[in-house]
Amino acid sequence: MKLGALGLLAVLGLTAGCAEKSHTQLRREAVRDSVDKNYRSSEGFQTVRWGMTPEEVRAALPDASVAPDGTLRMKTTVANMPAEVALGFLENQLAAVDVFFLDVTDARTFQALMKDVLTRKFGDPKTPNQLARQLKRGEAPVRFAAELTPPQAGAPAGNLEHELAAKGEFTVLDRWTTEESHVNLTQWTLASKSLMALQYEAAKYAPKRAAIIGRTTNQVREDLVKDL
């Protein structure tokens, strides 16, 4: 009987310990989720920071508006050049920004300028060998901020990202990474034109984007099926 009682006490103690541990884990998860929701990076694009809500972004960038495809978009000037900007949100927090330069006439000069400016902001870019290795291992993904926004019912499928995903070819010219940001300077080529793009993403959210990669490309293919 004594051994039975001791055994019961041990089981009860173990159960209580497990319950306490589970409660502690739940509290930690709650704190972590709260921290995530309140996350605001020191980096981002212009005056907006990773983690901002759409409302906060629109307050900081009043020219940005909701496009038919559900993304926040604006036309502006970046480095004294006209640019089209798309801002993507993951779980209602700013996670990626694409800046498209459609009127670059001298790609080499533009690349040199961007490399100088972005190096001042983010530090040295990856060396050509480092970049080549990252690309080979799939560690320098090229993906669109628009992929983060759920497609809107009835929205036209004719935005720039759809065209690039369906018909474009790209080259990653330079890449910068910090603890907060990943940035690609990318050159896109279409049959009738070429363009340059700066594609930013929050390092914090990069792993969560794995399940969303290729959604734009898949949607393009679905749209093409309708034509056949």
C-alpha positions as CSV (number, residue, x, y, z in Angstrom):
1,M,0.0,0.0,0.0
2,K,2.8,2.4,0.9
3,L,4.5,1.7,-2.5
4,G,1.1,2.2,-4.2
5,A,0.6,5.5,-2.5
6,L,4.1,6.7,-3.3
7,G,3.6,5.7,-6.9
8,L,0.3,7.6,-7.1
9,L,1.9,10.6,-5.6
10,A,4.7,10.4,-8.1
11,V,2.2,10.1,-11.0
12,L,0.2,13.1,-9.7
13,G,3.4,15.1,-9.3
14,L,4.4,14.3,-12.8
15,T,1.0,15.2,-14.1
16,A,1.0,18.5,-12.3
17,G,4.5,19.2,-13.6
18,C,3.4,18.5,-17.1
19,A,0.3,20.7,-16.7
20,E,2.6,23.5,-15.3
21,K,5.0,23.1,-18.1
22,S,2.2,23.2,-20.6
23,H,0.8,26.3,-19.0
24,T,4.2,27.9,-19.1
25,Q,4.6,27.0,-22.8
26,L,1.2,28.5,-23.5
27,R,2.2,31.7,-21.8
28,R,5.4,31.9,-23.7
29,E,3.5,31.4,-27.0
30,A,1.1,34.1,-26.0
31,V,3.9,36.5,-25.3
32,R,5.7,35.6,-28.5
33,D,2.5,36.1,-30.5
34,S,2.0,39.4,-28.8
35,V,5.6,40.5,-29.6
36,D,5.1,39.4,-33.2
37,K,1.9,41.4,-33.6
38,N,3.7,44.5,-32.1
39,Y,6.9,43.9,-34.1
40,R,8.3,47.0,-35.8
41,S,11.7,46.8,-37.4
42,S,14.2,49.5,-37.6
43,E,14.5,48.8,-41.4
44,G,12.1,48.8,-44.3
45,F,11.4,51.0,-47.3
46,Q,11.5,54.8,-47.1
47,T,9.4,55.8,-44.1
48,V,7.7,52.4,-43.5
49,R,9.0,49.6,-41.4
50,W,8.6,45.8,-41.4
51,G,5.7,44.8,-39.2
52,M,3.6,47.9,-39.9
53,T,-0.1,47.4,-40.5
54,P,-1.7,48.5,-43.8
55,E,-3.3,51.4,-42.0
56,E,0.1,52.5,-40.6
57,V,1.7,52.2,-44.1
58,R,-1.0,54.3,-45.7
59,A,-0.6,56.9,-43.0
60,A,3.2,57.0,-43.7
61,L,2.8,56.8,-47.5
62,P,-0.4,58.7,-48.3
63,D,0.0,58.1,-52.0
64,A,-0.3,54.4,-51.6
65,S,-3.8,53.0,-52.3
66,V,-5.4,49.6,-52.5
67,A,-5.2,48.2,-56.1
68,P,-7.8,46.0,-57.7
69,D,-5.6,42.9,-56.9
70,G,-5.7,43.8,-53.2
71,T,-2.1,45.0,-52.9
72,L,-1.1,48.5,-51.7
73,R,0.5,50.3,-54.7
74,M,1.8,53.7,-55.6
75,K,3.7,55.6,-58.3
76,T,6.6,57.7,-57.0
77,T,10.1,58.7,-57.6
78,V,13.1,56.7,-56.3
79,A,16.7,57.8,-56.9
80,N,15.3,60.5,-59.2
81,M,13.7,57.9,-61.4
82,P,10.0,57.1,-61.8
83,A,9.0,53.9,-60.1
84,E,6.0,51.7,-59.3
85,V,5.9,50.3,-55.8
86,A,3.9,47.3,-54.5
87,L,3.7,46.6,-50.8
88,G,2.8,43.1,-49.5
89,F,1.5,42.1,-46.0
90,L,1.8,38.8,-44.2
91,E,-0.8,38.4,-41.4
92,N,-1.6,42.1,-41.6
93,Q,2.1,43.1,-41.2
94,L,4.3,44.7,-43.9
95,A,6.6,41.9,-45.1
96,A,7.8,42.8,-48.6
97,V,8.2,45.7,-51.0
98,D,8.9,45.6,-54.7
99,V,10.1,48.7,-56.5
100,F,9.9,48.5,-60.3
101,F,11.8,50.9,-62.6
102,L,10.3,50.8,-66.0
103,D,12.3,53.5,-67.8
104,V,16.0,52.5,-67.2
105,T,17.9,53.2,-70.3
106,D,21.4,52.5,-69.0
107,A,21.3,49.3,-66.9
108,R,25.0,49.3,-66.0
109,T,25.0,52.9,-64.7
110,F,21.7,52.3,-62.8
111,Q,23.2,49.1,-61.2
112,A,26.3,51.1,-60.1
113,L,24.1,53.8,-58.6
114,M,21.9,51.4,-56.7
115,K,24.9,49.4,-55.5
116,D,26.4,52.5,-54.0
117,V,23.2,53.7,-52.4
118,L,22.1,50.4,-51.0
119,T,25.6,49.6,-49.7
120,R,25.5,52.8,-47.7
121,K,22.2,51.7,-46.2
122,F,22.7,47.9,-45.8
123,G,26.4,47.4,-45.9
124,D,28.4,45.4,-48.4
125,P,26.4,43.2,-50.8
126,K,27.1,39.5,-51.3
127,T,30.2,38.9,-53.4
128,P,29.6,37.3,-56.8
129,N,30.7,33.9,-55.5
130,Q,28.5,34.2,-52.5
131,L,25.5,35.2,-54.6
132,A,26.1,32.4,-57.0
133,R,26.2,29.8,-54.2
134,Q,23.0,31.3,-52.7
135,L,21.2,31.2,-56.0
136,K,22.3,27.6,-56.6
137,R,21.1,26.5,-53.2
138,G,17.8,28.5,-53.5
139,E,18.8,30.8,-50.7
140,A,18.2,34.0,-52.7
141,P,14.6,33.6,-53.8
142,V,13.1,36.1,-56.2
143,R,9.4,36.5,-55.4
144,F,6.8,39.2,-55.5
145,A,5.3,41.2,-52.7
146,A,1.9,40.7,-54.5
147,E,2.1,37.0,-53.8
148,L,1.3,37.8,-50.1
149,T,-2.1,39.3,-50.9
150,P,-5.0,36.9,-51.4
151,P,-6.5,37.3,-54.9
152,Q,-9.6,39.4,-54.9
153,A,-12.7,38.1,-56.5
154,G,-13.2,39.6,-59.9
155,A,-9.9,41.3,-59.9
156,P,-8.2,41.6,-63.3
157,A,-5.1,39.3,-63.8
158,G,-3.1,41.8,-65.8
159,N,-0.7,43.4,-63.4
160,L,3.0,43.6,-64.0
161,E,3.8,40.7,-61.8
162,H,1.6,38.4,-63.8
163,E,3.4,39.4,-67.0
164,L,6.9,38.9,-65.4
165,A,5.9,35.6,-64.0
166,A,4.5,34.3,-67.3
167,K,7.0,35.7,-69.8
168,G,9.9,37.3,-68.0
169,E,13.4,36.2,-67.4
170,F,15.5,37.6,-64.5
171,T,19.0,38.0,-63.3
172,V,19.9,38.8,-59.7
173,L,22.6,41.4,-60.0
174,D,23.3,42.1,-56.3
175,R,21.9,41.0,-53.0
176,W,22.1,42.5,-49.5
177,T,21.2,40.8,-46.2
178,T,21.0,42.1,-42.7
179,E,19.3,40.7,-39.6
180,E,16.2,42.6,-40.6
181,S,16.1,42.7,-44.4
182,H,16.9,40.8,-47.6
183,V,17.2,42.9,-50.7
184,N,17.7,41.8,-54.3
185,L,18.6,44.1,-57.2
186,T,17.0,42.3,-60.1
187,Q,17.0,42.8,-63.9
188,W,13.9,41.5,-65.7
189,T,13.7,40.9,-69.4
190,L,10.6,40.7,-71.5
191,A,10.2,40.3,-75.3
192,S,9.5,44.0,-75.8
193,K,11.4,45.6,-72.9
194,S,13.6,45.2,-69.8
195,L,13.2,46.7,-66.4
196,M,15.0,46.8,-63.1
197,A,13.6,46.0,-59.7
198,L,14.5,46.3,-56.1
199,Q,12.8,43.5,-54.2
200,Y,12.9,43.9,-50.4
201,E,11.6,41.4,-47.8
202,A,11.6,41.3,-44.1
203,A,14.1,38.6,-42.8
204,K,11.7,37.8,-40.0
205,Y,8.9,36.7,-42.4
206,A,11.0,35.1,-45.1
207,P,10.6,31.5,-43.8
208,K,6.8,32.0,-43.6
209,R,6.7,32.8,-47.3
210,A,7.7,29.3,-48.4
211,A,4.1,28.2,-48.7
212,I,3.2,31.2,-50.8
213,I,6.1,31.0,-53.3
214,G,4.8,30.6,-56.8
215,R,1.2,31.5,-56.2
216,T,1.4,34.3,-58.8
217,T,3.0,31.9,-61.3
218,N,0.4,29.2,-60.7
219,Q,-2.4,31.8,-61.1
220,V,-0.9,32.9,-64.4
221,R,-0.9,29.3,-65.6
222,E,-4.5,28.9,-64.6
223,D,-5.4,32.0,-66.5
224,L,-3.5,30.6,-69.6
225,V,-5.5,27.4,-69.3
226,K,-8.7,29.4,-70.0
227,D,-7.2,30.5,-73.3
228,L,-6.7,26.9,-74.5
